[in-house]
Amino acid sequence: MSLMCAKRLDDILKLVDSKWVVQKYLEHPLLVHCTKFDLRQLFPVTDWNPLTVWFYKTCYLSFSSLPYSVETLDTSPSSSQHHSEVPEDNMWTCDQFRAFLSGQGQAAQWGVSGGPGDEEGCGLQTAQDLVESSRGSFELYGANFMLGVNYVTIELRVRIVESMPWLIEINASPTMGTSTAVTTPLCAAVQGDTPWVVLDLRLDRGVHTGGFQLIYKQVRCVPFIEERVVLMHLLMSFCFCNVYSITDTLTHTFNLYYAS
């Protein structure tokens, strides 16, 4: 997958006949050591109807290879431009990120940036009708977030007053490789805790789920075709009231539905 940045509309319009996805650039990203980064959040979907989303409490940061600048759109990295405070593997744990924010007097921003969840649920709803899922299966995804910031000048000093998470993309089958000091323990912990959520929880609702927490569970709706079945049962109850009362019919119908 190739990326291209453009400042002018006429440059973008030259590509309209090609298969490109056009995305507005985030003008004011939160930077760490003058470098742009994104947050990777791993989360499993254990059911698509009702949509049920968990996420792992620990995330990690992936840094760009270049200091951030809107003056140049060159995407070719140079080792001489790599910030000395950014690790060679371009990754941080969320604890390192939290310590950095505290050192900058921005510890409160962790409450905003450390827990994205609604964005994942809303993003998955857009594809819910397109996913063919099997009962009892699950899928592990990786969501990438960036943090945009609003600035204000106080006593001639520029301060961050608000950070906002932006969902950039959701990746199916995210890499679980142990290629860095950050991903090695994290990926092992995620794989170790996953069976509790997808297997043990089905047998014991009070089971410990490790580092996973439930962040979104959709209210289950009766599909249109099954609404017709409910109406047919109601009609039958009116015609043959000696068979079911209306209450018994509704109870029987919904018990059948939720047991399926």
C-alpha positions as CSV (number, residue, x, y, z in Angstrom):
1,M,0.0,0.0,0.0
2,S,1.5,3.3,-1.1
3,L,0.8,6.7,0.5
4,M,0.9,10.2,-1.0
5,C,0.5,13.6,0.6
6,A,-0.7,16.6,-1.3
7,K,-1.4,20.2,-0.4
8,R,-3.1,21.4,-3.5
9,L,-6.6,20.4,-4.8
10,D,-5.5,20.2,-8.4
11,D,-2.8,17.7,-7.4
12,I,-5.5,15.5,-5.8
13,L,-7.9,15.8,-8.7
14,K,-5.2,14.4,-11.0
15,L,-5.7,11.1,-9.2
16,V,-9.5,10.9,-9.4
17,D,-9.3,8.2,-12.1
18,S,-7.1,6.0,-9.9
19,K,-8.1,3.8,-7.0
20,W,-7.2,6.1,-4.1
21,V,-8.7,6.7,-0.7
22,V,-8.6,10.4,0.1
23,Q,-8.3,11.4,3.7
24,K,-8.1,14.8,5.3
25,Y,-4.8,15.3,7.1
26,L,-4.8,15.9,10.8
27,E,-3.2,19.4,11.0
28,H,-2.5,19.5,14.7
29,P,-1.5,16.0,16.0
30,L,-0.2,15.5,19.5
31,L,3.6,15.1,19.1
32,V,6.2,13.3,21.2
33,H,9.7,14.7,20.8
34,C,8.5,16.5,17.7
35,T,7.4,13.2,16.2
36,K,4.0,12.0,15.1
37,F,2.7,8.7,16.4
38,D,-0.4,6.5,16.5
39,L,-1.9,4.3,19.2
40,R,-2.5,0.6,18.5
41,Q,-5.4,-0.8,20.4
42,L,-6.1,-4.6,20.2
43,F,-9.7,-5.7,20.6
44,P,-11.7,-8.8,19.9
45,V,-15.3,-9.0,18.6
46,T,-17.0,-12.0,20.2
47,D,-20.4,-11.6,18.6
48,W,-21.8,-9.6,15.6
49,N,-25.4,-9.8,16.7
50,P,-25.6,-8.3,19.2
51,L,-22.3,-6.5,18.4
52,T,-20.1,-7.3,21.4
53,V,-16.7,-5.6,21.6
54,W,-13.9,-6.0,24.1
55,F,-10.6,-4.2,24.3
56,Y,-7.2,-4.8,25.9
57,K,-6.4,-2.3,28.6
58,T,-2.8,-2.0,27.5
59,C,-2.0,-0.3,24.1
60,Y,1.2,0.8,22.5
61,L,2.6,3.7,20.4
62,S,4.2,3.5,17.0
63,F,6.3,6.5,16.0
64,S,7.0,8.0,12.6
65,S,10.5,7.7,11.4
66,L,10.7,11.5,10.7
67,P,10.1,14.6,12.8
68,Y,6.7,16.0,12.0
69,S,6.6,19.0,9.5
70,V,4.0,20.3,7.1
71,E,6.7,22.2,5.2
72,T,7.9,19.1,3.4
73,L,5.8,16.2,2.2
74,D,8.9,14.0,1.7
75,T,8.2,10.5,3.1
76,S,11.7,9.2,2.7
77,P,13.2,8.6,6.2
78,S,16.7,9.6,7.0
79,S,18.6,8.3,10.1
80,S,20.1,11.7,10.7
81,Q,16.6,13.2,11.2
82,H,15.5,10.5,13.7
83,H,14.9,12.2,17.1
84,S,17.4,10.9,19.7
85,E,14.7,10.4,22.3
86,V,12.6,8.2,20.1
87,P,13.6,4.5,20.4
88,E,15.2,2.8,17.5
89,D,12.3,0.4,17.1
90,N,9.9,3.4,17.1
91,M,7.6,2.0,19.8
92,W,6.6,2.9,23.3
93,T,4.4,1.3,25.9
94,C,1.4,3.2,27.2
95,D,3.2,3.5,30.5
96,Q,6.1,5.3,28.8
97,F,3.6,7.6,27.1
98,R,1.8,8.3,30.4
99,A,5.1,9.2,32.0
100,F,5.9,11.5,29.2
101,L,2.6,13.3,29.6
102,S,3.2,13.7,33.3
103,G,6.6,15.1,32.7
104,Q,5.1,17.7,30.3
105,G,2.4,18.7,32.9
106,Q,-0.3,17.0,30.8
107,A,-1.1,14.0,32.9
108,A,-4.8,14.7,32.6
109,Q,-4.6,14.1,28.9
110,W,-4.2,10.3,29.6
111,G,-7.8,10.1,30.7
112,V,-8.8,11.2,27.2
113,S,-6.3,9.4,25.1
114,G,-6.0,6.2,27.2
115,G,-9.4,4.8,26.7
116,P,-10.9,5.0,23.2
117,G,-13.8,2.7,22.9
118,D,-17.0,4.2,21.5
119,E,-15.1,5.0,18.2
120,E,-14.5,1.2,17.7
121,G,-18.1,0.3,18.4
122,C,-19.4,3.0,16.0
123,G,-16.9,2.1,13.4
124,L,-17.8,-1.6,13.5
125,Q,-21.5,-0.9,13.2
126,T,-20.9,0.6,9.7
127,A,-19.7,-2.9,8.6
128,Q,-22.0,-5.0,10.7
129,D,-24.4,-6.0,7.9
130,L,-21.5,-6.9,5.6
131,V,-19.7,-9.3,7.9
132,E,-20.5,-13.0,7.6
133,S,-19.9,-14.4,11.1
134,S,-20.3,-17.9,12.5
135,R,-22.0,-18.5,15.8
136,G,-19.4,-19.1,18.5
137,S,-16.5,-17.6,16.6
138,F,-14.5,-14.4,17.3
139,E,-12.2,-12.1,15.5
140,L,-9.2,-10.1,16.8
141,Y,-8.8,-6.6,15.4
142,G,-6.3,-3.8,15.7
143,A,-7.5,-0.1,15.8
144,N,-5.1,2.7,15.1
145,F,-5.8,6.1,16.7
146,M,-4.2,9.5,16.5
147,L,-4.6,12.3,18.9
148,G,-5.5,15.8,17.7
149,V,-5.0,18.7,20.0
150,N,-6.3,22.2,20.6
151,Y,-3.9,24.9,21.8
152,V,-4.3,28.0,23.9
153,T,-1.8,30.7,24.8
154,I,-1.6,31.4,28.5
155,E,1.0,33.9,29.8
156,L,2.8,33.8,26.5
157,R,3.1,30.0,26.7
158,V,1.3,27.7,24.4
159,R,-0.5,24.9,26.3
160,I,-2.6,22.0,25.3
161,V,-6.1,22.4,26.5
162,E,-7.7,19.3,25.0
163,S,-6.7,16.2,23.1
164,M,-9.2,14.1,21.0
165,P,-8.7,10.6,19.7
166,W,-9.3,10.1,16.0
167,L,-9.9,6.6,14.6
168,I,-7.6,6.2,11.6
169,E,-8.3,2.6,10.6
170,I,-9.3,-0.8,11.9
171,N,-7.1,-3.7,10.8
172,A,-8.2,-7.3,10.5
173,S,-5.7,-10.0,11.6
174,P,-3.2,-7.5,13.2
175,T,0.3,-8.7,13.5
176,M,1.0,-10.4,16.8
177,G,4.7,-10.8,16.1
178,T,7.3,-10.5,18.9
179,S,9.7,-8.2,16.9
180,T,10.2,-5.5,19.6
181,A,10.6,-5.1,23.3
182,V,7.2,-3.6,23.4
183,T,5.2,-6.1,21.4
184,T,6.9,-9.2,22.8
185,P,5.2,-9.2,26.3
186,L,2.0,-7.5,25.1
187,C,1.2,-9.9,22.3
188,A,1.9,-12.9,24.6
189,A,-0.4,-11.4,27.3
190,V,-3.2,-10.8,24.7
191,Q,-3.0,-14.3,23.4
192,G,-3.0,-15.7,26.9
193,D,-6.0,-13.8,28.1
194,T,-8.1,-14.3,24.9
195,P,-9.4,-17.8,25.8
196,W,-11.0,-16.4,29.0
197,V,-13.1,-14.1,26.9
198,V,-14.1,-16.4,24.0
199,L,-14.3,-19.7,25.9
200,D,-14.5,-19.5,29.7
201,L,-16.9,-16.6,29.8
202,R,-19.5,-18.7,28.0
203,L,-19.6,-21.1,30.9
204,D,-19.0,-18.7,33.8
205,R,-20.2,-15.1,33.5
206,G,-18.1,-14.2,36.6
207,V,-14.8,-15.5,35.2
208,H,-11.7,-13.3,35.3
209,T,-11.1,-11.8,31.8
210,G,-7.5,-10.8,32.3
211,G,-6.6,-7.5,30.6
212,F,-9.8,-7.4,28.6
213,Q,-12.8,-5.3,29.4
214,L,-16.2,-5.1,27.8
215,I,-16.5,-1.7,26.1
216,Y,-19.5,-2.1,23.8
217,K,-22.5,-4.4,23.7
218,Q,-25.3,-3.6,21.3
219,V,-29.0,-4.0,22.2
220,R,-30.1,-7.0,20.3
221,C,-32.8,-6.3,17.7
222,V,-35.2,-8.8,16.2
223,P,-34.5,-8.9,12.4
224,F,-37.3,-7.9,10.0
225,I,-38.1,-11.4,8.9
226,E,-38.5,-12.5,12.6
227,E,-40.7,-9.5,13.3
228,R,-43.1,-11.0,10.7
229,V,-43.0,-14.3,12.7
230,V,-43.9,-12.5,15.9
231,L,-46.8,-10.7,14.1
232,M,-48.1,-14.0,12.8
233,H,-48.0,-15.5,16.2
234,L,-50.0,-12.6,17.6
235,L,-52.6,-12.9,14.8
236,M,-52.9,-16.6,15.6
237,S,-53.5,-15.8,19.3
238,F,-56.4,-13.6,18.4
239,C,-57.9,-16.2,16.1
240,F,-57.3,-19.2,18.4
241,C,-57.3,-17.7,21.9
242,N,-57.8,-21.1,23.4
243,V,-54.2,-22.0,22.3
244,Y,-52.2,-19.1,23.6
245,S,-52.8,-15.8,25.3
246,I,-51.1,-12.8,23.8
247,T,-48.6,-12.7,26.7
248,D,-47.8,-16.4,26.4
249,T,-47.3,-16.0,22.7
250,L,-44.8,-13.2,23.0
251,T,-43.0,-15.0,25.8
252,H,-42.8,-18.2,23.8
253,T,-41.7,-16.5,20.6
254,F,-38.9,-14.5,22.2
255,N,-37.7,-17.5,24.1
256,L,-37.4,-19.4,20.9
257,Y,-35.5,-16.5,19.3
258,Y,-33.0,-15.9,22.1
259,A,-32.4,-19.6,22.5
260,S,-31.5,-19.9,18.8
